[in-house]
Amino acid sequence: MDIQQLTTIGIYHYLTISALLLGLGIFAVMTRRNAIVILMGVELILNAANINFLAFSKYNGGMEGVMFSLFIIVIAAAEAAIALAIIINIYKLFKSVDVSRIDTMKE
């Protein structure tokens, strides 16, 4: 077996990394109570989708995956800014970012 074949990164490597990121993101969203950690889990899920789009774009030769990834990056940046603003307001009201303690709506 040639050394180049051993060091070549294929689509399955990208998909494996993406599946690991997706699993970690879902785990963080489902098990954590801290709003900031939940936000980081959502970011991991979006990055897993980006890796999938870019991997399939690389191996299929089209630019659609790159365009989708750029849109996801823009949406993730906007989501992070809005979510952090919401988390700051929640902290001001409740003095905690624990989502299990935030159960009332205030005017």
C-alpha positions in Angstrom: 0.0 0.0 0.0 1.3 3.4 -1.0 2.0 6.1 1.7 -0.1 8.5 -0.3 -3.2 6.3 0.0 -2.7 6.1 3.8 -2.5 9.9 4.2 -5.3 10.8 1.8 -8.3 12.3 3.6 -11.6 11.0 2.1 -15.2 11.9 2.5 -15.7 9.4 5.3 -13.2 11.2 7.4 -15.2 14.5 7.1 -18.4 12.7 7.7 -17.0 11.0 10.8 -15.8 14.4 12.3 -19.2 15.9 11.4 -21.1 13.1 13.1 -18.9 13.5 16.3 -19.6 17.2 16.3 -23.3 16.6 15.8 -23.4 14.1 18.7 -21.5 16.4 21.0 -23.8 19.3 20.1 -26.9 17.3 20.7 -25.5 16.0 24.0 -24.7 19.5 25.1 -28.2 20.8 24.2 -30.1 17.9 25.8 -28.2 17.5 29.1 -26.9 21.0 30.1 -28.8 23.6 32.1 -26.5 26.5 31.5 -27.8 28.7 28.6 -24.3 29.5 27.4 -23.4 25.8 27.1 -26.7 25.2 25.2 -25.7 28.0 22.8 -22.3 26.4 22.3 -24.1 23.1 21.6 -26.2 24.7 18.9 -23.0 26.2 17.4 -21.5 22.7 17.3 -24.6 21.4 15.4 -24.3 24.2 12.9 -20.6 23.5 12.4 -21.4 19.8 11.8 -23.8 20.8 9.0 -21.1 23.1 7.6 -18.6 20.3 7.4 -21.1 18.1 5.6 -21.9 20.8 3.1 -18.3 21.5 2.4 -17.3 17.8 2.2 -20.0 17.0 -0.3 -19.2 20.2 -2.2 -15.5 19.2 -2.4 -16.2 15.6 -3.7 -19.1 16.5 -6.0 -17.4 19.5 -7.6 -20.2 22.0 -7.1 -20.3 25.3 -5.3 -23.7 24.8 -3.7 -22.2 23.5 -0.5 -19.9 26.4 -0.2 -22.8 28.9 -0.6 -24.9 27.0 2.0 -21.9 27.1 4.4 -21.6 30.8 4.0 -25.3 31.3 4.7 -25.0 29.1 7.8 -22.0 31.1 9.1 -23.9 34.3 8.7 -27.0 32.8 10.4 -24.8 31.4 13.2 -23.2 34.8 13.8 -26.6 36.5 14.0 -28.0 33.8 16.2 -25.0 34.1 18.6 -25.4 37.9 18.9 -29.2 37.7 19.5 -28.8 34.7 21.9 -26.1 36.4 23.9 -28.3 39.5 24.2 -31.2 37.4 25.5 -28.9 35.6 27.9 -27.6 38.9 29.3 -31.2 40.1 29.8 -32.1 36.8 31.5 -29.1 37.2 33.8 -30.2 40.7 34.7 -33.7 39.5 35.6 -33.0 36.2 37.3 -29.4 36.6 38.4 -28.7 33.1 36.9 -28.3 31.6 33.4 -29.6 28.2 34.6 -32.5 27.5 32.2 -34.3 25.3 34.8 -34.7 28.2 37.1 -36.2 30.5 34.4 -39.8 29.5 34.4 -41.8 32.8 34.5 -42.4 35.4 31.9 -42.1 39.0 33.1 -43.5 42.1 31.4 
